[in-house]
Every structure is written in structure tokens, then in C-alpha cells.
Amino acid sequence: MVSRETKDITIAWIALSIAFALALSGLNLIGIFAGVASLPLFIIMLPISLFVVGTAFVFHELGHRNVARHFNYVAEFRKWNQGLMFAVGFAFLIGAIFAAPGAVYIGAKKKRNWEKESRWDSEYPEYSGNSNNELGLISVAGVVINIILGFIFLALLLFVVPLMNQFQYILTMLFTLGYTINFILAGFNLLPFGPLDGKKVMQWNPIVWGILFVPIAIWYFAFF
């Protein structure tokens, strides 16, 4: 039987991918009135969005969840239905992305014994038993995954695409969208306010927050 978490992640993944494809292809009301809407481009962008958004969004959330579970917390992703409706609605109406698909909800720690080789308190005692350190690492995990994925896509764009004799257009679109979405998602989540990861990371370790956020902010203002 498929778990609720798997269903929620799948629904959120598909909804976000549709929203991105609508926005990026111009297949929205503004694009239709302006005469730039493109159904063929939407058909091309949808599988690209499914792959790129899937890796960026799903791995981000699983990063939070898996680190939380490593510290023995109860943690599961839950979709936010209103956020998903806003995402698709905004993308269709004005071509904008409202990416608030849901979140990993973290509960109390389980009362169980870990296997000796899986315990963090023996290998990293400074990070165990301190809830501030644990929550800081949980919060930063998703962002770090997006940054790593962004550099992987960027490397593929710079070093693999020039070697290809075919499919350069599709691969350039795929890898460009891949690193852009991952870097933007990382930067957005590092904003230090509200319920975003950045607020928790800054409270935990301002130096780590600065090392991660400042380069992304410079990149964003340099290219957008």
C-alpha cells in the first residue's frame, strides 16, 4: 500500500511541475492575450519540469526528512492543498510561480534504541542531544542538497552539452533550468524570516547562513 507521504509528495511534485511548465511556456492568460502562449513549448517543458522540479523539490524535502529521522524525530512530508492550488492558479493566470507545496512536519523524538553503527552521538557528539544543533542541521539539509544539485546541473551544462552532437537545445534547456531552479530554491529558502529554513539556519549558525546565502544572492543579482 502506498503511504500517505508518498501520495502527498507525488501530488505536490506533479502540481509544481505543471505550474512551472505553464509559466515557462507562456501558456497563461497574459501569454494568451499577448500572443506568445505556446502549447508545443508547454509539451516540451512539462517533462523537463517534471524532472527538474522533481529533483529540486523532492530531494530538498527528503533532505529535511531524512536528517530529522536520523536524529530520531518523527518526520513526514505533508502537502498543502491551498498552496498547490495557488501555484497552478498563479501560473495559469499571470505566469508567476508561487511555490509553497507543503513541508516536512517534525514531531517528537521516538523512544527507541538505535543500532550502534547508526548512532550520531558516538561519531559526532557535538551534534547530539542539542536540539538547536539538530534543528539547524535539519533546516540546512534541504538547502545544501539544492546547492549541490545546482552545481551538478551547471557542470553538465558547461562540460557535457558542448560535447553533444545531438539534442543540444533540449539539454541546454534542461540543465539551465536545473541549476537555475535549484539555486533560486536554495536562495529563497535561506531568506532569514518567517517559516523559511533561513531563519532557523541563521539562529543556529549565522556564519553557515552567510557562507551559503551571500554567494547565491550575488549570483542572483548578477544574472537577473
N, C-alpha and C positions, 0 to 999 in steps of 0.2 A: 504493500500500500504506500502511495506517495504521501510524504509528510506535508503538513501544513506549510512548513517553512519552504520546502521545495516549490510548492504551488505559488506561494507569495513571491518568491524570487523570480520564478518564470513569468508570472503575470507582470511584475514590475519591469522586468527585462524587455518583454515584448512591447509594453506600452511606451517605455522610454525610447526604444528603437524606432517606433512609428513616429513619435514626436520629433526626434532628430531628423528622420528622413523627410518628414513634411516641411520642417524648417529649412533644411539644407537644399531641398529640391525646388523651393519656391512654390510648392503646392499648398498654398494657403490663400485666404481671402485677399490679402494685399497683393500677393503674386498674381492671382487670377485677374484682379482688376487692372494691374499694371501690365498684364500680358506676358509675364515671364514665368508663369507656372509651367512645370514640365512633368507630365506623367511618366514618360520614359526615364527621365532622370530620377524620379521617385523610385521607380522599379529597380534602378541600379543602386540607389542609395540605401534602400531598405536592407538588403543582405549585408552591405558594408556596415550599416548602423548596428545591425544585429550582432555582428562580430565585434566591432569596436566598443560599442556600449556594453555588450556582454562582458568583455574582458575588463573594461574600466570599472563598471558598476558592480558586477558580481564579485570580482576579486577584491575590490575595495571593502565590500560588506563582509565577505568571508574572512578578510584580514582581521577586522574588528572581532568577528565572532570567534575565530579560532584562537586568537591570543587570549580573549576572555575565557574561553573554555580551558586553555592551558593553565590559567590561574584558578581553575576550578569553579568559575562562575557559571550559573545557568545563563545561556545567551542564545537568542534566536532572532532571525530577521523577520520583521512584520511589515507588510506593505501598508501604505497609506492611501486609501481609495480616493479621497478628495485630492491628494497631491497628484495622483496619476491622472485623474480627470482634468485637473488644471494643466498638466503637462501636455496632454494631447489637445485640449481645447485651445490653449495659448498658441501652440504650434500651428494649428489649423486657422485660427483667427488672425494672428498677427505675425506668425513666423518666428516667435520668440520661444526660448526654452525655459521652462520652469521645472527644474529637476529636484523634486522632493518626493521620491518614490516610496520612502519608508525609512526604517532604521533598524539597527540591531538593538534589541532590548536586553538589558543585562539585569539579572536578578541576583539573589543571594548566592553565596557560595554553597556548593554541595557538601554534605557531610560524608566524605568517603576517603579512603586511603588510596594514594596513587602508587603505581609501581615505582620502585626506587629509581629506575633509569629514566623515568619521565618527569621526575620532580625538578622544578627550577630552583627550589630553595637550597639544594646542595651545590649546584653549579653556579648560580647567581644569587647568593644570599642577600645582596643589597636590594634586589627587586622583589623579594618575597616577604609577605607579612605586612607590607606597607601599602595601604590602599591607594595612596596618592601616586606612588610609583606604578602600581599595577594599572590604574585607570589611565595614567599618562601613556604608558606603553600600548594599552588597548586603543586609545584615541589616535595615536600617531601611526598605528599599523596600516590602516587603510590608505592614508596619505603617502606613506613610503612606498606601498605597492604601486600606487598610481604614478609616482615619480619614476620608479624602476621600469614600469611598462612604457612610460613616455619615452625614456631613453632607448628602450629596445626598438620601439617603432621608429624613432628618429635615426637610429643606426641602420635599420633596414632601408629607410628612405635614402640615406646618404651613400650607403655602400653596396646595397643589393640591387636597387632599381636601375642604376647605371649599367649593371652587367646583364640586364634582361633585354632580350631581343624582341620579346612579345609582352603584351599586357602591361606595358609601362604606364599607360594612362590610368588604368584601374588600380594598379599597385601604388602609384603615386598618390592617388586619391585616398586609398585605404590607409597607407602609412602616415600621410599628412594628417588625416582626420584622427588617426590613432594617437599620435603624440600630442596633438593639439587638445583633444578632449581630455586625455589623462592629465596634462599639465594644468589645464583650466580647472578640472575637477579637484586636483590637489590644492591649487591656489585658493579656490572658493572655500573648500573645507578648512583651510588654515586661517581664514579670517577670524580674528580673536574676539568674537562676540556671539551672543545668542546661544543656540544649542549646537553650534558648529564645533567640529573637532579642534579648531584652532584655539578656542577659548580654554579648553581643557589642557591642550598641549602647552600653551603659554603659562598657565597656572602651575603646571608640573615642572617645566624647564624652559624658561624664556630663551636660553641660548640655542637649544634644539629647535625651538619655534623659528628663531631668526635665521638659522642656517638653512632651514627648509623653505621659509616663506620669501625671504628677500630675493634670492635668485629668480624664483618664479615670477615675482612682481616685476622685476627688471625685464625679464623676457616678455611678459605680457605687454608692458607699456612700450617696449621697443618694436613689437611686431603688430600691435593692434591700434 
